Amino acid sequence: MKPTIAIEYCPKCNWMLRAAYMAQEVLTTFTNELHGVLLIPSEIAGRYNISINERVIFDRKEQGRFPEIKELKQLVRDAVAPGKSLGHSDGH
C-alpha cells in the first residue's frame, strides 16, 4: 500500500491554511506515490509535525521553524520515491 502523509497542526495557532498548502504541494508532486495526505488538528498547542506512516520526518519544535516547501518535498521524496527527480526543487 502507498504511504500516507499526516500533517498535525495547531488549530489555535491558525496553522490550518499552512498545513493545507503543504498538503496540496505534496499531493501535486507525488500524485502516483502517495495514498493521501491527512490533516490532523492537534490537541497540543504549538504542534506542527509531518509524518509518513507515523514516522515523523519534520517537527517544528525540534527544528525551531516550519519546513520550506522545497525541503519538505525532498524529505518526502527521500522516504517514498528516492529515484524521483524534483526538477528545480532538487538540492545540489
Secondary structure, 3 states (H helix, E strand, C coil): CCCEEEEEECHHHCCHHHHHHHHHHHHHHCCCCCCEEEEEECCCCCCEEEEECCEEEEEHHHHCCCCCHHHHHHHHHHHHCCCCCCHHHCCC
